[in-house]
Amino acid sequence: MEKNFKLKILNIMSGANSGGAENFFERLAIAIEKEDLEQRVIIRHHQKRVDYLNTKLKNLKSIKLFNNFNPFCQSVIETSIKEFMPDIILTWMNRASRILPNEKFGTEVVVGRLGGYYKMKNYSKCDYLIANTQDIKNYIIDSGWDSNKVTFIPNFVNPNKKTKLDLKFDKNKTLIAMGRFHENKGFDVLIKSLSFLPNYNLIIVGQGLLKDLYEELIEEYNLRERVKIFSWTDDISAFLNSASILICPSRHEPFGNIIIDGWAHKIPVIATNVSGPSNLIKEKVNGLKFEKEDIFDLVEKVKEIQKNKNLKDKIVKKAYEQYSKEFTKEIIVKKYISFFRKIIK
C-alpha cells in the first residue's frame, strides 16, 4: 500500500458528559480532522458535545442509547463500517470496544485506546491497543497481550489561550483544581486544607455529583469568601492564568491531563503521589508531590512553593520544557498517525 495514501479512520466513543478521556477524545478527533486523511466519528449523544463537535467535524453521528442492548446502535456502527470501509477503527474505553461487530467487512484494523486499568475481556475484538501511560501498557501486557500489539502514546493538551478572568482574588495567593467532582479527585482534601492556608484562596472548576458535598464543606469550614466553584469550561486557560499553583489532589489518577495543562500554562503543579501524577512529576524538578489524603503534607508543599521563588521558577521552566518536548498536539498526533500507518495491512 502506498506510504502516503489517504488514511481512513472511524473514531468511536461512548463516554460521560465530561471527563479526562472525553476531553482528550474531542481534542484528538479535532486534530485528526485537520490532517490529510478521512475521519468519521460516532459518539454517545450528549447535546453539548454534539453541538461542539458539529462545528469542528465534517462527519459526526450520535447515538442516544449507546450499548450492546440497542440493536439500532449496533446497526449504525455496522452500516458505518460497511459504507466507509475504514483502514483504522479507533475505539475508546470499554463500551465502544465491546460493541463492534464480531466479523470484519474488509481490512480494517481495530485499535482500542485505554486510559485506565480496565478489564481486558472488553478488548477481545481489538487487534492493537494504545495505552496513555507506560504503567497501563505494562498492565495490558501483564494481562496476556502480545507486547508487539501494545503501544504507549500519551495525551496532549491545548496551548495557553492567554485569556484571564477577574476573580477578585490575588493571583499570587490563589490555588486552582480542575476535574470531575468525583471521590477519586480528592477535592474534599483540598478544601479542608484551606483552613491551614489562611492567606490563600481556591478556585475549583468542574462538574459532577459531589458539588453539594463541596458546598457543605465550604460552609462547615467557613470558607465561603475564599473558595469559589465554577462549572467546567472549554476555556481552562482563563482560570489557569488567574491562579498561582495548580493542585491535583487525586486519590486515583491513571494519567493526569490537568498536570500537563498546568505545565503548558507555566503554573507550578503539586500533585498526590499516585500512579499517573507520580510518573509524570519528578520531585522538585517539574513539580512537587504529597501523600494522598495528607492535608498537612499538602499544606507544607504549598508553603514551600510560596517561600522558595528559585524552586518555583525552576519547576515552571522544567515543566514547560517537558510539555514542549513530549506533550504538544503536533507531537502526539504525529505519533498516532505514524502508528496507524505502521499497523494497517
Residue frames as qw, qx, qy, qz and C-alpha x, y, z in Angstrom:
[[0.000, 0.888, 0.460, 0.000, 0.00, 0.00, 0.00],
 [0.365, 0.656, -0.047, 0.659, 1.28, 3.46, -0.83],
 [0.440, -0.151, -0.505, 0.727, 3.02, 5.17, 2.04],
 [0.027, 0.154, 0.174, -0.972, 1.12, 8.45, 1.67],
 [0.211, -0.430, -0.737, -0.478, -2.35, 7.21, 0.73],
 [0.338, -0.430, 0.105, -0.831, -5.26, 8.98, 2.45],
 [0.142, -0.041, -0.918, 0.367, -5.84, 7.10, 5.72],
 [0.509, -0.424, -0.375, -0.648, -9.48, 6.42, 6.66],
 [0.143, 0.055, -0.785, 0.601, -10.27, 6.43, 10.40],
 [0.522, -0.558, -0.467, -0.444, -13.56, 5.56, 12.10],
 [0.138, 0.256, -0.584, 0.758, -13.38, 7.09, 15.59],
 [0.578, -0.480, -0.551, -0.362, -15.90, 5.71, 18.13],
 [0.161, 0.128, -0.656, 0.726, -16.55, 6.78, 21.72],
 [0.505, -0.647, -0.470, -0.325, -19.32, 6.29, 24.25],
 [0.405, 0.089, -0.510, 0.754, -18.44, 8.43, 27.21],
 [0.202, -0.647, -0.581, 0.450, -19.77, 10.55, 30.04],
 [0.134, 0.962, 0.238, 0.020, -20.79, 14.20, 29.86],
 [0.133, 0.897, -0.381, 0.182, -17.28, 15.18, 30.85],
 [0.877, -0.391, 0.235, 0.151, -14.00, 13.69, 31.95],
 [0.264, -0.666, 0.534, 0.449, -10.33, 13.47, 31.04],
 [0.452, 0.063, 0.811, 0.367, -10.79, 10.74, 28.41],
 [0.350, 0.755, 0.555, 0.009, -13.78, 12.51, 26.88],
 [0.018, 0.934, -0.089, -0.345, -11.94, 15.82, 26.69],
 [0.302, -0.485, 0.673, 0.470, -8.92, 14.20, 25.10],
 [0.489, 0.372, 0.762, 0.205, -11.13, 12.36, 22.62],
 [0.277, 0.907, 0.283, -0.139, -12.50, 15.71, 21.50],
 [0.122, -0.831, 0.376, 0.393, -9.03, 17.23, 21.16],
 [0.414, -0.230, 0.791, 0.387, -7.69, 14.28, 19.19],
 [0.473, 0.554, 0.678, 0.096, -10.71, 13.99, 16.88],
 [0.196, 0.953, 0.090, -0.214, -10.49, 17.71, 16.06],
 [0.226, -0.704, 0.551, 0.388, -6.73, 17.47, 15.50],
 [0.509, 0.052, 0.808, 0.293, -7.09, 14.42, 13.23],
 [0.435, 0.762, 0.468, -0.100, -9.70, 16.29, 11.21],
 [0.109, 0.930, -0.189, -0.296, -7.05, 18.84, 10.23],
 [0.418, -0.395, 0.729, 0.371, -4.70, 16.17, 8.86],
 [0.451, 0.380, -0.527, -0.612, -4.66, 14.92, 5.26],
 [0.038, -0.046, -0.998, 0.007, -6.93, 11.93, 5.89],
 [0.499, -0.353, -0.428, -0.666, -10.60, 10.95, 6.15],
 [0.036, 0.004, -0.817, 0.576, -12.35, 10.64, 9.52],
 [0.522, -0.457, -0.439, -0.571, -15.83, 9.65, 10.59],
 [0.006, 0.204, -0.695, 0.690, -16.87, 9.93, 14.22],
 [0.585, -0.450, -0.575, -0.352, -19.57, 8.10, 16.19],
 [0.066, 0.231, -0.612, 0.753, -20.35, 9.17, 19.78],
 [0.185, -0.535, -0.791, 0.232, -22.84, 8.67, 22.53],
 [0.014, 0.715, 0.327, 0.618, -25.30, 11.54, 22.44],
 [0.331, -0.598, -0.375, 0.626, -24.57, 14.36, 24.84],
 [0.320, 0.874, 0.353, 0.091, -26.07, 17.53, 23.42],
 [0.170, -0.922, 0.217, 0.272, -23.27, 19.88, 24.43],
 [0.499, -0.353, 0.661, 0.435, -20.63, 17.59, 22.86],
 [0.522, 0.492, 0.643, 0.268, -22.71, 17.08, 19.72],
 [0.173, 0.967, 0.177, -0.056, -23.20, 20.83, 19.28],
 [0.287, -0.806, 0.401, 0.328, -19.50, 21.50, 19.82],
 [0.524, -0.190, 0.726, 0.403, -18.16, 18.75, 17.57],
 [0.517, 0.659, 0.536, 0.108, -20.62, 19.59, 14.79],
 [0.138, 0.976, -0.075, -0.148, -18.76, 22.89, 14.44],
 [0.260, -0.708, 0.620, 0.217, -15.40, 21.09, 14.16],
 [0.414, -0.113, 0.880, 0.205, -16.01, 17.80, 12.33],
 [0.351, 0.201, -0.503, -0.764, -17.37, 17.05, 8.88],
 [0.665, -0.086, -0.648, -0.362, -18.92, 13.66, 9.60],
 [0.107, -0.192, 0.743, -0.632, -20.41, 13.09, 13.05],
 [0.605, -0.337, -0.587, -0.421, -23.10, 10.65, 14.19],
 [0.196, -0.304, 0.655, -0.664, -24.53, 10.41, 17.70],
 [0.558, -0.239, -0.763, -0.220, -26.47, 7.58, 19.32],
 [0.454, -0.595, 0.172, -0.641, -28.62, 8.14, 22.40],
 [0.877, -0.344, 0.279, -0.188, -28.70, 4.56, 23.72],
 [0.457, 0.650, -0.607, 0.012, -25.11, 3.54, 23.12],
 [0.491, -0.391, 0.740, -0.242, -24.83, -0.05, 24.38],
 [0.001, -0.145, 0.956, 0.254, -24.90, -3.72, 23.38],
 [0.242, 0.395, 0.840, -0.282, -28.62, -3.97, 24.10],
 [0.365, 0.689, 0.121, -0.614, -29.62, -1.41, 21.47],
 [0.718, 0.276, 0.562, 0.305, -29.92, -3.05, 18.03],
 [0.346, 0.925, 0.133, 0.082, -30.06, 0.40, 16.41],
 [0.270, -0.856, 0.410, 0.161, -26.70, 1.30, 17.92],
 [0.647, -0.201, 0.677, 0.286, -25.13, -1.90, 16.61],
 [0.607, 0.602, 0.486, 0.182, -26.73, -1.33, 13.21],
 [0.142, 0.985, -0.067, -0.066, -25.41, 2.24, 12.93],
 [0.368, -0.690, 0.578, 0.232, -21.87, 1.11, 13.67],
 [0.664, 0.066, 0.702, 0.248, -22.03, -1.90, 11.33],
 [0.504, 0.782, 0.354, 0.099, -23.50, 0.21, 8.50],
 [0.027, -0.959, 0.238, 0.153, -20.87, 2.90, 9.02],
 [0.509, -0.448, 0.672, 0.295, -18.09, 0.33, 8.72],
 [0.634, 0.343, 0.656, 0.224, -19.56, -1.21, 5.56],
 [0.357, 0.904, 0.231, 0.050, -20.12, 2.18, 3.90],
 [0.084, -0.946, 0.301, 0.084, -16.87, 3.84, 4.93],
 [0.946, 0.170, -0.138, 0.240, -14.56, 0.78, 4.82],
 [0.204, -0.931, 0.296, -0.068, -12.05, 2.36, 7.22],
 [0.609, 0.436, -0.599, 0.283, -8.41, 1.40, 7.48],
 [0.223, 0.085, -0.716, 0.656, -8.49, 2.03, 11.24],
 [0.505, -0.669, -0.403, -0.368, -11.33, 1.73, 13.76],
 [0.219, 0.281, -0.562, 0.746, -10.30, 3.59, 16.91],
 [0.569, -0.592, -0.510, -0.254, -12.42, 2.63, 19.93],
 [0.008, -0.533, 0.432, -0.727, -12.36, 4.45, 23.26],
 [0.364, -0.265, 0.663, -0.598, -12.61, 2.55, 26.52],
 [0.343, 0.016, 0.926, -0.155, -14.90, -0.38, 27.27],
 [0.563, 0.489, 0.506, -0.434, -18.27, 0.25, 25.70],
 [0.500, 0.710, -0.263, -0.421, -17.12, 1.27, 22.23],
 [0.076, 0.476, -0.865, -0.136, -14.66, -1.63, 22.13],
 [0.392, 0.081, 0.884, -0.241, -17.29, -4.21, 23.11],
 [0.558, 0.532, 0.382, -0.510, -19.98, -3.11, 20.72],
 [0.210, 0.519, -0.612, -0.559, -18.10, -3.71, 17.46],
 [0.893, 0.194, -0.173, -0.368, -19.40, -6.43, 15.09],
 [0.809, -0.345, 0.471, 0.066, -17.97, -9.91, 15.61],
 [0.773, 0.284, 0.399, 0.404, -16.88, -10.08, 11.97],
 [0.167, -0.540, 0.234, 0.791, -14.82, -7.79, 9.80],
 [0.604, 0.686, 0.359, -0.187, -16.03, -6.41, 6.49],
 [0.545, 0.802, -0.198, 0.145, -12.68, -5.51, 4.93],
 [0.719, 0.202, -0.395, 0.536, -9.10, -4.98, 6.01],
 [0.271, -0.825, 0.078, -0.490, -9.96, -2.66, 8.90],
 [0.539, 0.076, -0.648, 0.533, -7.63, -2.80, 11.90],
 [0.486, -0.773, -0.306, -0.269, -9.28, -2.25, 15.28],
 [0.408, 0.268, -0.472, 0.734, -7.33, -0.20, 17.82],
 [0.493, -0.747, -0.444, -0.030, -8.58, 0.20, 21.38],
 [0.214, 0.560, -0.311, 0.737, -7.43, 3.22, 23.38],
 [0.656, -0.543, -0.507, 0.134, -7.17, 2.79, 27.16],
 [0.065, 0.659, -0.284, 0.693, -6.68, 5.45, 29.79],
 [0.590, -0.486, 0.402, -0.504, -7.25, 3.18, 32.78],
 [0.065, -0.265, 0.960, -0.069, -6.79, -0.31, 34.19],
 [0.724, 0.090, -0.021, -0.684, -9.88, -1.77, 32.56],
 [0.776, -0.041, 0.622, -0.096, -10.99, -5.41, 32.26],
 [0.045, -0.430, 0.682, 0.590, -9.18, -6.78, 29.24],
 [0.367, 0.320, 0.871, 0.066, -12.10, -9.01, 28.20],
 [0.318, 0.793, 0.301, -0.423, -13.70, -5.84, 26.81],
 [0.158, 0.764, -0.420, -0.464, -10.96, -5.59, 24.15],
 [0.670, -0.028, 0.729, 0.136, -11.22, -9.06, 22.61],
 [0.617, 0.683, 0.384, 0.074, -12.29, -7.53, 19.27],
 [0.056, 0.947, -0.257, -0.184, -9.26, -5.24, 19.11],
 [0.875, 0.364, -0.145, 0.284, -6.15, -6.04, 17.08],
 [0.486, 0.262, -0.323, 0.769, -3.95, -3.45, 18.80],
 [0.390, -0.819, -0.402, 0.122, -4.14, -1.31, 21.90],
 [0.281, 0.579, -0.182, 0.744, -2.91, 2.19, 22.76],
 [0.549, -0.615, -0.455, 0.337, -2.20, 2.99, 26.41],
 [0.118, 0.903, 0.011, 0.412, -1.82, 6.59, 27.52],
 [0.360, -0.796, 0.464, -0.146, 0.70, 5.70, 30.26],
 [0.380, 0.436, -0.815, 0.028, 3.61, 3.27, 30.43],
 [0.305, -0.132, 0.809, -0.485, 2.06, 1.69, 33.55],
 [0.749, 0.300, 0.267, -0.527, -1.17, 0.93, 31.69],
 [0.634, 0.521, -0.530, -0.213, 0.85, -0.56, 28.82],
 [0.093, 0.349, -0.896, 0.259, 2.64, -2.80, 31.31],
 [0.539, 0.057, 0.609, -0.579, -0.71, -3.78, 32.84],
 [0.778, 0.415, -0.091, -0.462, -2.05, -4.77, 29.42],
 [0.513, 0.482, -0.710, -0.017, 0.99, -6.89, 28.62],
 [0.127, -0.238, 0.855, -0.444, 0.91, -8.49, 32.09],
 [0.683, 0.172, 0.385, -0.597, -2.73, -9.40, 31.33],
 [0.724, 0.101, 0.671, 0.127, -1.54, -11.56, 28.43],
 [0.542, 0.822, 0.076, -0.159, -1.39, -9.22, 25.43],
 [0.797, 0.233, 0.128, 0.542, 1.44, -9.53, 22.92],
 [0.328, -0.667, -0.022, 0.669, 3.84, -6.66, 23.64],
 [0.269, -0.012, 0.538, 0.799, 4.19, -6.09, 19.88],
 [0.070, -0.569, -0.664, -0.480, 0.50, -5.18, 19.73],
 [0.343, -0.847, -0.363, 0.181, 0.50, -2.62, 22.52],
 [0.457, 0.390, -0.052, 0.798, 1.96, 0.87, 22.29],
 [0.305, -0.655, -0.407, 0.559, 2.23, 3.83, 24.63],
 [0.213, 0.470, 0.242, 0.822, 1.15, 7.25, 23.36],
 [0.145, -0.386, -0.543, 0.731, 0.46, 9.95, 25.97],
 [0.160, 0.845, 0.510, -0.017, -2.21, 12.62, 25.77],
 [0.329, 0.220, 0.046, 0.917, -1.63, 16.15, 24.56],
 [0.046, -0.734, -0.510, 0.447, -3.21, 19.35, 25.83],
 [0.348, 0.824, 0.277, 0.351, -4.08, 22.56, 24.09],
 [0.463, 0.179, -0.199, 0.845, -1.70, 25.54, 24.33],
 [0.137, -0.506, -0.442, 0.728, -2.30, 28.57, 26.53],
 [0.227, 0.733, 0.536, 0.352, -5.02, 30.79, 25.06],
 [0.302, 0.141, -0.169, 0.928, -3.63, 33.74, 27.09],
 [0.365, -0.639, -0.350, -0.580, -7.11, 34.55, 28.44],
 [0.248, 0.006, -0.666, 0.703, -7.72, 35.60, 32.06],
 [0.336, -0.692, -0.594, -0.237, -10.61, 36.23, 34.45],
 [0.063, -0.484, 0.331, -0.807, -11.23, 38.96, 37.01],
 [0.616, -0.332, -0.714, -0.010, -11.98, 36.80, 40.04],
 [0.357, -0.817, 0.084, -0.444, -11.40, 39.45, 42.71],
 [0.890, -0.406, 0.053, 0.200, -8.70, 37.16, 44.11],
 [0.099, -0.827, 0.509, 0.218, -4.99, 37.90, 44.39],
 [0.843, 0.405, -0.335, -0.112, -3.48, 35.71, 41.66],
 [0.314, 0.539, -0.705, 0.336, -0.31, 35.19, 43.71],
 [0.239, -0.164, 0.797, -0.530, -2.31, 33.62, 46.52],
 [0.771, 0.178, 0.070, -0.607, -4.84, 31.60, 44.54],
 [0.324, -0.165, 0.925, 0.107, -4.84, 27.81, 44.26],
 [0.659, 0.275, -0.218, -0.665, -6.72, 26.02, 41.49],
 [0.372, -0.058, 0.926, 0.012, -8.03, 22.47, 40.96],
 [0.557, 0.318, -0.274, -0.717, -9.91, 21.15, 37.93],
 [0.160, 0.099, -0.968, -0.169, -11.76, 17.98, 37.00],
 [0.541, -0.387, -0.633, -0.397, -14.80, 15.81, 37.69],
 [0.415, -0.475, 0.410, -0.659, -16.50, 16.20, 41.05],
 [0.897, -0.041, -0.423, -0.119, -15.79, 12.58, 41.97],
 [0.759, -0.637, 0.135, 0.022, -14.37, 10.96, 45.10],
 [0.873, 0.104, 0.096, 0.466, -11.25, 9.90, 43.15],
 [0.365, 0.724, 0.011, 0.585, -10.32, 13.54, 42.54],
 [0.596, -0.290, -0.444, 0.602, -9.87, 14.34, 46.24],
 [0.059, 0.603, 0.093, 0.790, -11.18, 17.90, 46.11],
 [0.621, -0.721, -0.250, -0.177, -12.58, 17.48, 49.62],
 [0.772, -0.286, -0.121, 0.555, -9.00, 17.12, 50.91],
 [0.374, 0.314, 0.109, 0.866, -8.02, 20.34, 49.15],
 [0.286, -0.731, -0.254, -0.565, -10.97, 22.29, 50.55],
 [0.744, -0.625, -0.210, 0.106, -10.12, 21.18, 54.09],
 [0.704, -0.020, -0.067, 0.707, -6.50, 22.25, 53.60],
 [0.114, 0.685, 0.140, 0.706, -7.61, 25.89, 53.18],
 [0.584, -0.787, -0.178, -0.092, -8.16, 26.06, 56.95],
 [0.740, -0.471, 0.128, 0.462, -4.39, 25.80, 57.32],
 [0.453, 0.168, 0.317, 0.816, -3.62, 28.21, 54.48],
 [0.002, 0.750, 0.496, -0.439, -5.33, 31.36, 55.72],
 [0.013, -0.611, 0.217, 0.761, -3.75, 33.65, 53.13],
 [0.068, -0.079, 0.814, 0.571, -4.87, 31.57, 50.14],
 [0.657, 0.292, 0.132, -0.682, -7.99, 31.42, 48.01],
 [0.379, -0.044, 0.905, 0.190, -9.17, 28.43, 45.97],
 [0.584, 0.348, -0.230, -0.696, -10.82, 28.00, 42.57],
 [0.460, 0.008, 0.887, 0.031, -12.41, 24.63, 41.73],
 [0.477, 0.396, -0.314, -0.719, -13.53, 24.11, 38.13],
 [0.061, 0.058, -0.980, -0.179, -15.57, 21.10, 37.05],
 [0.666, -0.129, -0.087, -0.729, -18.87, 19.31, 37.43],
 [0.451, 0.033, -0.891, 0.029, -20.31, 16.18, 38.99],
 [0.594, -0.538, -0.556, -0.222, -22.42, 14.67, 41.74],
 [0.613, -0.359, -0.444, 0.546, -20.22, 15.81, 44.65],
 [0.134, 0.516, 0.037, 0.845, -20.75, 19.52, 44.17],
 [0.547, -0.698, -0.191, -0.420, -23.24, 19.65, 47.07],
 [0.842, -0.376, -0.206, 0.328, -20.72, 17.93, 49.34],
 [0.525, 0.190, -0.061, 0.827, -18.07, 20.51, 48.44],
 [0.169, -0.637, -0.136, -0.740, -20.52, 23.31, 49.14],
 [0.739, -0.619, -0.235, -0.123, -21.27, 21.80, 52.55],
 [0.781, -0.172, -0.155, 0.580, -17.55, 21.58, 53.39],
 [0.263, 0.435, 0.036, 0.860, -17.06, 25.20, 52.35],
 [0.443, -0.689, -0.145, -0.555, -19.84, 26.24, 54.75],
 [0.852, -0.452, -0.239, 0.112, -18.62, 23.96, 57.54],
 [0.709, -0.148, -0.067, 0.686, -15.07, 25.35, 57.41],
 [0.035, -0.896, -0.187, 0.401, -16.26, 28.96, 56.93],
 [0.470, -0.206, 0.493, 0.703, -14.55, 29.31, 53.56],
 [0.425, 0.736, 0.526, -0.015, -17.30, 30.98, 51.56],
 [0.107, 0.954, -0.097, -0.263, -15.23, 34.13, 50.95],
 [0.198, -0.671, 0.649, 0.299, -12.13, 32.20, 49.87],
 [0.349, -0.008, 0.902, 0.256, -13.39, 29.27, 47.77],
 [0.548, 0.443, -0.033, -0.709, -15.30, 29.56, 44.51],
 [0.543, 0.092, 0.821, 0.147, -16.69, 26.67, 42.43],
 [0.376, 0.511, -0.271, -0.724, -17.15, 27.10, 38.68],
 [0.884, 0.299, 0.316, -0.170, -18.73, 24.85, 36.07],
 [0.667, -0.090, 0.518, 0.527, -16.44, 23.18, 33.54],
 [0.329, 0.848, -0.026, -0.414, -15.45, 25.37, 30.62],
 [0.850, 0.420, 0.125, 0.292, -13.74, 24.90, 27.27],
 [0.302, 0.784, -0.237, 0.487, -11.52, 27.87, 28.13],
 [0.797, -0.497, -0.230, 0.253, -9.49, 26.50, 31.02],
 [0.539, 0.297, -0.104, 0.781, -6.72, 28.97, 30.19],
 [0.185, -0.715, -0.067, -0.671, -8.74, 31.80, 31.70],
 [0.763, -0.628, -0.049, -0.147, -8.74, 30.03, 35.07],
 [0.880, -0.107, -0.059, 0.459, -5.18, 28.68, 35.00],
 [0.413, 0.460, -0.020, 0.786, -3.85, 32.13, 34.10],
 [0.329, -0.718, -0.020, -0.613, -5.66, 33.56, 37.13],
 [0.848, -0.527, 0.004, -0.055, -4.03, 31.31, 39.73],
 [0.022, -0.820, 0.567, -0.071, -0.58, 30.73, 41.22],
 [0.154, -0.308, 0.937, -0.056, -0.46, 26.97, 41.96],
 [0.744, 0.020, -0.421, -0.518, -2.34, 24.05, 40.40],
 [0.400, -0.301, 0.789, -0.355, -3.24, 21.27, 42.85],
 [0.692, 0.070, -0.602, -0.392, -4.05, 17.72, 41.74],
 [0.377, -0.401, 0.661, -0.510, -5.22, 16.03, 44.99],
 [0.785, 0.074, -0.423, -0.446, -6.44, 12.79, 43.37],
 [0.712, -0.342, 0.570, -0.226, -6.85, 9.55, 45.28],
 [0.706, 0.126, 0.647, 0.260, -6.65, 7.69, 41.96],
 [0.342, 0.828, -0.122, -0.427, -5.40, 9.12, 38.65],
 [0.896, 0.158, 0.330, 0.252, -4.17, 6.89, 35.79],
 [0.582, 0.458, 0.146, 0.656, -2.65, 9.80, 33.83],
 [0.287, -0.682, -0.255, 0.623, -3.44, 13.36, 34.95],
 [0.418, 0.633, 0.377, 0.531, -4.26, 15.52, 31.93],
 [0.160, -0.970, -0.154, -0.102, -4.60, 18.56, 34.12],
 [0.641, -0.563, 0.212, 0.476, -0.95, 18.30, 35.15],
 [0.531, 0.186, 0.455, 0.691, 0.10, 18.72, 31.52],
 [0.055, 0.862, 0.371, 0.342, -2.32, 21.65, 31.28],
 [0.453, -0.864, -0.003, 0.219, -0.54, 23.24, 34.21],
 [0.641, -0.249, 0.370, 0.626, 2.85, 22.71, 32.56],
 [0.385, 0.506, 0.490, 0.597, 1.60, 24.28, 29.32],
 [0.115, -0.905, -0.265, -0.313, 0.35, 27.31, 31.25],
 [0.414, 0.416, -0.423, 0.690, 3.60, 27.78, 33.22],
 [0.554, -0.607, 0.153, -0.550, 1.95, 27.31, 36.58],
 [0.055, 0.372, -0.890, 0.256, 3.65, 25.12, 39.24],
 [0.778, -0.183, -0.429, -0.420, 1.91, 21.82, 39.98],
 [0.225, -0.325, 0.808, -0.436, 1.54, 19.99, 43.29],
 [0.765, -0.002, -0.431, -0.479, 0.01, 16.51, 42.96],
 [0.819, -0.381, 0.357, -0.239, -0.57, 13.41, 45.02],
 [0.049, -0.510, 0.845, 0.156, 1.94, 10.60, 44.87],
 [0.773, 0.206, 0.549, -0.241, -0.39, 8.22, 42.98],
 [0.758, 0.137, 0.539, 0.341, 0.25, 6.33, 39.73],
 [0.498, 0.729, 0.297, 0.363, -0.26, 8.84, 36.90],
 [0.063, -0.979, 0.109, -0.161, 0.96, 12.04, 38.61],
 [0.675, -0.601, 0.382, 0.191, 3.81, 10.17, 40.29],
 [0.765, 0.171, 0.432, 0.446, 5.09, 9.02, 36.91],
 [0.353, 0.831, 0.205, 0.378, 4.78, 12.48, 35.40],
 [0.179, -0.941, 0.152, -0.243, 6.30, 14.51, 38.22],
 [0.725, 0.115, -0.411, 0.541, 9.92, 14.40, 39.29],
 [0.461, -0.790, -0.337, 0.225, 10.08, 15.86, 42.78],
 [0.265, -0.819, 0.071, 0.503, 11.39, 19.46, 42.84],
 [0.368, -0.098, 0.592, 0.711, 12.24, 19.22, 39.12],
 [0.130, -0.247, -0.538, -0.796, 8.92, 19.69, 37.29],
 [0.569, -0.532, -0.286, -0.558, 6.56, 19.70, 40.28],
 [0.161, -0.343, 0.744, -0.550, 6.01, 18.66, 43.88],
 [0.607, -0.212, -0.714, -0.278, 4.25, 15.57, 45.25],
 [0.346, -0.358, 0.554, -0.668, 2.41, 14.94, 48.51],
 [0.023, 0.072, 0.992, -0.102, 0.93, 11.82, 50.09],
 [0.348, -0.389, -0.567, -0.637, -2.70, 11.30, 49.13],
 [0.545, -0.657, -0.504, -0.129, -5.26, 12.25, 51.81],
 [0.596, -0.343, -0.305, 0.659, -2.50, 14.03, 53.80],
 [0.034, 0.955, 0.259, 0.144, -3.75, 17.59, 54.31],
 [0.425, -0.846, 0.169, 0.275, -0.68, 18.67, 56.26],
 [0.631, -0.105, 0.503, 0.581, 1.75, 17.37, 53.65],
 [0.340, 0.689, 0.468, 0.436, -0.17, 19.34, 51.02],
 [0.191, -0.975, -0.113, 0.026, -0.07, 22.49, 53.17],
 [0.579, -0.588, 0.326, 0.461, 3.70, 22.15, 53.60],
 [0.569, 0.198, 0.536, 0.591, 4.22, 21.80, 49.85],
 [0.151, 0.879, 0.350, 0.288, 2.16, 24.93, 49.15],
 [0.364, -0.912, 0.080, 0.173, 4.21, 26.87, 51.72],
 [0.678, -0.270, 0.424, 0.536, 7.43, 25.53, 50.17],
 [0.438, 0.540, 0.460, 0.552, 6.47, 26.92, 46.76],
 [0.099, -0.958, -0.241, -0.122, 5.43, 30.20, 48.40],
 [0.454, -0.841, 0.186, 0.229, 8.73, 30.81, 50.20],
 [0.577, -0.310, 0.564, 0.502, 11.18, 29.48, 47.59],
 [0.484, 0.749, -0.028, -0.452, 10.99, 31.55, 44.39],
 [0.084, 0.563, -0.758, -0.317, 14.03, 29.82, 42.87],
 [0.315, 0.056, 0.946, -0.043, 12.36, 26.42, 43.27],
 [0.495, 0.620, 0.462, -0.397, 9.12, 27.74, 41.80],
 [0.346, 0.758, -0.318, -0.453, 10.91, 29.23, 38.78],
 [0.071, -0.377, 0.900, 0.205, 12.87, 26.02, 38.22],
 [0.424, 0.261, 0.848, -0.183, 9.73, 23.86, 38.36],
 [0.492, 0.722, 0.223, -0.432, 7.87, 26.08, 35.90],
 [0.221, 0.706, -0.544, -0.396, 10.79, 26.16, 33.47],
 [0.138, -0.240, 0.954, 0.112, 11.48, 22.41, 33.53],
 [0.467, 0.384, 0.742, -0.289, 7.79, 21.52, 33.30],
 [0.494, 0.743, 0.027, -0.452, 7.22, 23.76, 30.28],
 [0.119, 0.577, -0.740, -0.323, 10.29, 22.29, 28.58],
 [0.279, 0.001, 0.960, -0.026, 8.92, 18.78, 29.10],
 [0.511, 0.595, 0.471, -0.404, 5.49, 19.80, 27.78],
 [0.367, 0.760, -0.280, -0.458, 7.12, 21.28, 24.67],
 [0.060, 0.463, -0.857, -0.217, 9.18, 18.14, 24.02],
 [0.054, 0.023, 0.997, -0.044, 6.61, 15.45, 24.78],
 [0.155, 0.485, 0.797, -0.323, 3.00, 16.63, 25.03],
 [0.232, 0.396, -0.123, -0.880, 2.17, 19.12, 22.27],
 [0.754, 0.424, 0.296, -0.406, -0.59, 18.41, 19.79],
 [0.534, 0.678, -0.443, -0.242, 1.81, 18.21, 16.86],
 [0.004, 0.452, -0.886, 0.104, 4.00, 15.58, 18.54],
 [0.479, 0.040, 0.799, -0.360, 1.15, 13.32, 19.75],
 [0.724, 0.518, 0.142, -0.433, -0.96, 13.46, 16.58],
 [0.423, 0.630, -0.625, -0.180, 2.10, 12.51, 14.55],
 [0.168, -0.278, 0.925, -0.198, 2.62, 9.50, 16.84],
 [0.647, 0.271, 0.560, -0.440, -0.99, 8.36, 16.41],
 [0.692, 0.624, -0.098, -0.350, -0.92, 8.63, 12.63],
 [0.232, 0.591, -0.770, -0.057, 2.51, 7.00, 12.34],
 [0.368, -0.117, 0.880, -0.276, 1.28, 4.09, 14.46],
 [0.710, 0.425, 0.356, -0.433, -1.85, 3.72, 12.33],
 [0.578, 0.673, -0.378, -0.266, 0.16, 3.66, 9.10],
 [0.012, -0.496, 0.865, -0.071, 2.54, 1.11, 10.58],
 [0.400, -0.015, 0.866, -0.301, -0.14, -1.43, 11.51],
 [0.707, 0.427, 0.113, -0.553, -2.54, -1.32, 8.56],
 [0.726, 0.003, 0.659, 0.196, -2.49, -4.30, 6.23]]
